[in-house]
């Protein structure tokens, strides 16, 4: 459903769309629709979006926005990310209200996962 002035769609860079689809499908059960070899859209993520072919990566160090996932089991999600080829770039740490870690997908894009205490 589209709502006036609300975030409706997100797009991320990817230098390997095939690896991107395999990674997010395996861990988060995302569904993909290819529109051409340089673009794929995702669904089943809480918000729809897509990946576009690019040699760039999004990370907080270079000013990129941080997308944060929620997990009922932080350690299990971390294990799944590492098994699927992701890299933990900030180990689990506590913050007021919970714990989280940051990871890079196979393209180097940075994300975080948090869980309640």
N, C-alpha and C positions, 0 to 999 in steps of 0.2 A: 504494500500500500504506500502510495506517495503522500507525504504530508508537506505542506507549504513551509519552506525555510528549514527543513530538517535534512540531515545527511541522508542521501539516498543511494549512493554508489561510491565505491572506492576502487582505485586503479593502482597497480604496483608494477615496477619494472621486473623483467625476467630475461636473462640471457639464454635460458634453456627452458622453454615452455613445457616440453615433455617431462623433464625432471620436476618442474614446479607442480604439474598436475599429479604426478605419482606421489610426491611428498604430501601435499595437502589432502589428497584422497585417502592415503593410508592412515594419517593421524587424525584428521578432523572430519572425515567423511564428506568432503566437499564434492559437489557435482560440477562438471565442466561442459561448456558448449563452445566448440571452436568456430570462429568466424572467418579466419584465414590463418595461414602459417605464423602470422605475427601477432595474433590476438586470441585470447580465450577468456570467456566469462565464467565466473563461478557463482554458485548458489549453495544453499544449505549451510551458510556461514553466520547467520544472524543478520547480515546485511549482504546484499549482492555486490559484485564488483568484477574486476578483470585483471588480467596480466597482459602487458604489452611487451613486445620484443625490444630490449634495450641492453646496452652494455653497462648501464649504471646500476647502482644498488641504493636502497634507502636505509639509512641508519641515523640514529640520534646524533652521532658525532659529526655528521655532515648536514644537520638541520632537518632530517626527515622526521615526520610524525611517527609516534610509536603506537602501534596497534597492540592492544592487550587482550589476550584470551583469558577466560575463566576455566578453572579445572577443579573438579571435586577431589582429585588426587594428583598433587603437584609432582611427586616423584614418578608416578606411572606415566604421566604426560611427558616428563623429561626423558624417561627411558625410551618412549615411543619416538620422540623427536630425534634422539641420537641414533636409534636403530634405523630410521628412515633417511639418514644422511644429513640431518641438521646438526648444528654446532652450538653448544652452550657457550655464550660469550660473557655472561654474568651469572655466577652460581647463585643458588637459592639464598635469599636474604630476607630478613624480616623488615616490615614497615608497619606503621600504625594501621591496624585492621587486617593484617594478613602477611603472607609471604609471597615472593615471586622470584622468577629468574628470567633472563633474556636469552634469546637464541637467534641464530641466523639460519635462514632457509638455504637450500643448496645454491641459491643465487647471491647470497650475501645480504639479503634484506633482513633487517632487525625487527623482532617482535618480542613480546613478553607474555608470560603466563603467570596468573596469580591465583591464589587460593586463600580462603579464610584461615584464621589461626587454627 
